[in-house]
Amino acid sequence: MPEFNQISEASLAYFKSILGEERVLVGEQISPDFGRDELTFKPVMPEAVLQVETEEEIRKIVLEANAQLYPLTVRGQGTGLVGGAVPIRGGILLDMSKMDSILFLDEDNLTLSVEPGVLLQDVTAYVEARGYFYPPDPGEKTASIGGNIATNAGGMRAVKYGVTRDYIRGLRAITPTGQPLQVGGNIVKNSSGYALKDLLIGSEGTLAIITQATLRLLPLPKESISMLAPFSSLNQAMDCVATILKSGSQPVALEFLERQTILDTENFLGKKFPHSTSPAYLLLSFDGNSKEHVDQEFAQAAEICLSQGALDAFIIDTEERKSTVWDARGAFLEAIKASTDELDECDVVVPRPQIAEFMAFAHSLEEKYQMPIRGFGHAGDGNLHVYVLRDGIDEKTWQSKRKNIMEELYQKAFEFKGQVSGEHGIGFEKKEYLPLLAGPEAVELMRGIKAVFDPNGILNPGKIF
Ligand SMILES: Cc1cc2nc3c(=O)[nH]c(=O)nc-3n(C[C@H](O)[C@H](O)[C@H](O)COP(=O)(O)OP(=O)(O)OC[C@H]3O[C@@H](n4cnc5c(N)ncnc54)[C@H](O)[C@@H]3O)c2cc1C
């Protein structure tokens, strides 16, 4: 790990000369929220929070940080789940939330240029009001687009539409040595050398600071319909997934739900889910431009599910029903979090045919370690979210059981040729598992790439590896 310096009075005065007194926060001016993300339970505070508004301000701050060897961590909205935006080495926390403008809708190129601090929910509202569609749909709508890009956020529409990386045409960024960088642009294809844009996407604020993004849009589909199918086992449900996808049907979302998570969410929201007596469910949605098309997609998927053991196939076609079901699905993590005092998460991705076996293994650990485990996930893309709940046990036992369970889960993912993270990233919470699943050679290459971008290692130190 590089040796860093504490921020000097002279540098603080310099930052104030760039940003003004009010956008340089120190000491008690810094809220504990700046020391954590959504799954960090003990904050780690930065020495200074710098609230930037322009690329030029960022460039000057980075040049000073690099010259003086100050660690610098970028923060979007702090909704991450692996500690990516937590300033674990102290130093500067660069708060991007004031760079939140929507810059330019290019209707000929079907793109939208934005600053990185704009919220996902604001992008969605802006484009949908104009008949366009930004498909990436991670559950937390108050995350920033910069955070979504830096984690390559996924979400529930990945089966049909892909993930954030598939909707980024171009990026502007500042490297840790203070160089402005433009990668990609308002172009559809690009075979010009290494794919630097795609390298920055998912780099968790370790390679460069994203200062602007050009997002790819689609026309907004006119119709959608959803379906909820209860099953008597997750195995049965997952067998249907393969048949549905082979049938040529194109679900937008294909989620699996387990009963206990539905019950936690009913408690949390104080609302009933349409059905909650079966151990496993598939929740699907379809979209398109005509009612006939989505009705046909529904009918085909319902027939497959019913012929392969589904106990029913409920149609969800009114706006009210859709919001009941999808709002509940979107609240799963919050509901699980609210049901306990602390938790740890495993966001593995495994080949789709192994989902049921992986979940059965996860639940076997409940028995083995006498610890509650909850799960749900994206059946259509193999990305599972498994949570171990602390439920009030003492710190020493919690740390030891949590670690053992995580090690067993990642070992199983390794056996299934999966990966550590499907969408939340590595941050510092999951970095010990990366060499096992990605392989030591890949991690060594990543270190080399990091050194080229950031020779002094100032940007988000201690993350990913
Ligand atoms: C209830 C809930 C549901 C969620 N559901 C999903 C989901 O379905 N799918 C999913 O993928 N994630 C999900 N997440 C995780 C989280 O919302 C995403 O990781 C999101 O992309 C983080 O965005 P943020 O603005 O909060 O970033 P932060 O948490 O602030 O930062 C995340 C990482 O991005 C880096 N970063 C942020 N901005 C920049 C920038 N401008 N330049 C360079 N690096 C930057 C940070 O350094 C850090 O490493 C969920 C979280 C919650 C709390």
The ligand as an SDF file (V2000), in Angstrom:
LIG
                    3D

 53 58  0  0  0  0  0  0  0  0999 V2000
  -31.8840   -0.8020   -1.9290 C   0  0  0  0  0  0  0  0  0  0  0  0
  -30.7470   -0.9500   -2.8990 C   0  0  0  0  0  0  0  0  0  0  0  0
  -30.9620   -1.6430   -4.0830 C   0  0  0  0  0  0  0  0  0  0  0  0
  -29.9230   -1.7770   -5.0000 C   0  0  0  0  0  0  0  0  0  0  0  0
  -30.1620   -2.4630   -6.1560 N   0  0  0  0  0  0  0  0  0  0  0  0
  -29.1730   -2.5940   -7.0630 C   0  0  0  0  0  0  0  0  0  0  0  0
  -29.4050   -3.3230   -8.2710 C   0  0  0  0  0  0  0  0  0  0  0  0
  -30.4960   -3.8180   -8.5310 O   0  0  0  0  0  0  0  0  0  0  0  0
  -28.3710   -3.4460   -9.1380 N   0  0  0  0  0  0  0  0  0  0  0  0
  -27.1480   -2.8860   -8.8900 C   0  0  0  0  0  0  0  0  0  0  0  0
  -26.2450   -3.0160   -9.7170 O   0  0  0  0  0  0  0  0  0  0  0  0
  -26.8960   -2.2030   -7.7540 N   0  0  0  0  0  0  0  0  0  0  0  0
  -27.8740   -2.0470   -6.8420 C   0  0  0  0  0  0  0  0  0  0  0  0
  -27.6320   -1.3600   -5.6720 N   0  0  0  0  0  0  0  0  0  0  0  0
  -26.2730   -0.8630   -5.3900 C   0  0  0  0  0  0  0  0  0  0  0  0
  -26.0110    0.6300   -5.7330 C   0  0  0  0  0  0  0  0  0  0  0  0
  -27.1920    1.3850   -5.8360 O   0  0  0  0  0  0  0  0  0  0  0  0
  -25.2060    0.7100   -7.0150 C   0  0  0  0  0  0  0  0  0  0  0  0
  -23.9280    0.1340   -6.8010 O   0  0  0  0  0  0  0  0  0  0  0  0
  -25.0110    2.1140   -7.5560 C   0  0  0  0  0  0  0  0  0  0  0  0
  -24.4540    2.0180   -8.8430 O   0  0  0  0  0  0  0  0  0  0  0  0
  -24.1330    3.0170   -6.6930 C   0  0  0  0  0  0  0  0  0  0  0  0
  -24.3050    4.3710   -7.1290 O   0  0  0  0  0  0  0  0  0  0  0  0
  -23.9280    5.5780   -6.1440 P   0  0  0  0  0  0  0  0  0  0  0  0
  -24.1380    6.8530   -6.8630 O   0  0  0  0  0  0  0  0  0  0  0  0
  -24.6320    5.4590   -4.8560 O   0  0  0  0  0  0  0  0  0  0  0  0
  -22.3810    5.3150   -5.9860 O   0  0  0  0  0  0  0  0  0  0  0  0
  -21.4200    5.2360   -4.6550 P   0  0  0  0  0  0  0  0  0  0  0  0
  -21.9830    4.2390   -3.7210 O   0  0  0  0  0  0  0  0  0  0  0  0
  -21.3030    6.6360   -4.1640 O   0  0  0  0  0  0  0  0  0  0  0  0
  -20.1050    4.7590   -5.3150 O   0  0  0  0  0  0  0  0  0  0  0  0
  -19.9830    3.4540   -5.8520 C   0  0  0  0  0  0  0  0  0  0  0  0
  -18.6180    3.3320   -6.5430 C   0  0  0  0  0  0  0  0  0  0  0  0
  -18.5870    4.1880   -7.6870 O   0  0  0  0  0  0  0  0  0  0  0  0
  -17.4810    5.0920   -7.6090 C   0  0  0  0  0  0  0  0  0  0  0  0
  -17.9350    6.3390   -8.2350 N   0  0  0  0  0  0  0  0  0  0  0  0
  -19.0690    7.0380   -7.9770 C   0  0  0  0  0  0  0  0  0  0  0  0
  -19.1540    8.1040   -8.7880 N   0  0  0  0  0  0  0  0  0  0  0  0
  -18.0450    8.0820   -9.5720 C   0  0  0  0  0  0  0  0  0  0  0  0
  -17.5470    8.9290  -10.6160 C   0  0  0  0  0  0  0  0  0  0  0  0
  -18.1920   10.0120  -11.0320 N   0  0  0  0  0  0  0  0  0  0  0  0
  -16.3580    8.6110  -11.1830 N   0  0  0  0  0  0  0  0  0  0  0  0
  -15.6690    7.5210  -10.7980 C   0  0  0  0  0  0  0  0  0  0  0  0
  -16.0990    6.6820   -9.8190 N   0  0  0  0  0  0  0  0  0  0  0  0
  -17.2650    6.9680   -9.2180 C   0  0  0  0  0  0  0  0  0  0  0  0
  -17.1600    5.1810   -6.1320 C   0  0  0  0  0  0  0  0  0  0  0  0
  -15.8130    5.5490   -5.9170 O   0  0  0  0  0  0  0  0  0  0  0  0
  -17.4460    3.7670   -5.6670 C   0  0  0  0  0  0  0  0  0  0  0  0
  -16.3570    2.9270   -5.9200 O   0  0  0  0  0  0  0  0  0  0  0  0
  -28.6520   -1.2110   -4.7290 C   0  0  0  0  0  0  0  0  0  0  0  0
  -28.4400   -0.5140   -3.5310 C   0  0  0  0  0  0  0  0  0  0  0  0
  -29.4670   -0.3820   -2.6260 C   0  0  0  0  0  0  0  0  0  0  0  0
  -29.2250    0.3750   -1.3630 C   0  0  0  0  0  0  0  0  0  0  0  0
  1  2  1  0
  2  3  1  0
  2 52  2  0
  3  4  2  0
  4  5  1  0
  4 50  1  0
  5  6  2  0
  6  7  1  0
  6 13  1  0
  7  8  2  0
  7  9  1  0
  9 10  1  0
 10 11  2  0
 10 12  1  0
 12 13  2  0
 13 14  1  0
 14 15  1  0
 14 50  1  0
 15 16  1  0
 16 17  1  0
 16 18  1  0
 18 19  1  0
 18 20  1  0
 20 21  1  0
 20 22  1  0
 22 23  1  0
 23 24  1  0
 24 25  2  0
 24 26  1  0
 24 27  1  0
 27 28  1  0
 28 29  2  0
 28 30  1  0
 28 31  1  0
 31 32  1  0
 32 33  1  0
 33 34  1  0
 33 48  1  0
 34 35  1  0
 35 36  1  0
 35 46  1  0
 36 37  1  0
 36 45  1  0
 37 38  2  0
 38 39  1  0
 39 40  1  0
 39 45  2  0
 40 41  1  0
 40 42  2  0
 42 43  1  0
 43 44  2  0
 44 45  1  0
 46 47  1  0
 46 48  1  0
 48 49  1  0
 50 51  2  0
 51 52  1  0
 52 53  1  0
M  END
$$$$
